[in-house]
């Protein structure tokens, strides 16, 4: 969406972004040599920055720590991979 006037129509296509409490989203994924790679963003709450992010691909049986290339400021989106 490149214009604010067009944004309203898009919100119904991404209801998960309006759900509460939201603190992380996956924005891309790919499989390479039988390994799944995912990237996303996480946001810290009013109390501070994102401390860490974990990813699971097997319905909560095993969690893997995500790497954060840099730390966003409080209440800003922080990328992870």
Secondary structure, 3 states (H helix, E strand, C coil): CCCHHHHHHHHHHCHHHHCCCCCEEEEEEEEECCEEEEEEEEECCCCCCCCCCEEECCCCCCEEECCCCCCCCCCCEEEEC
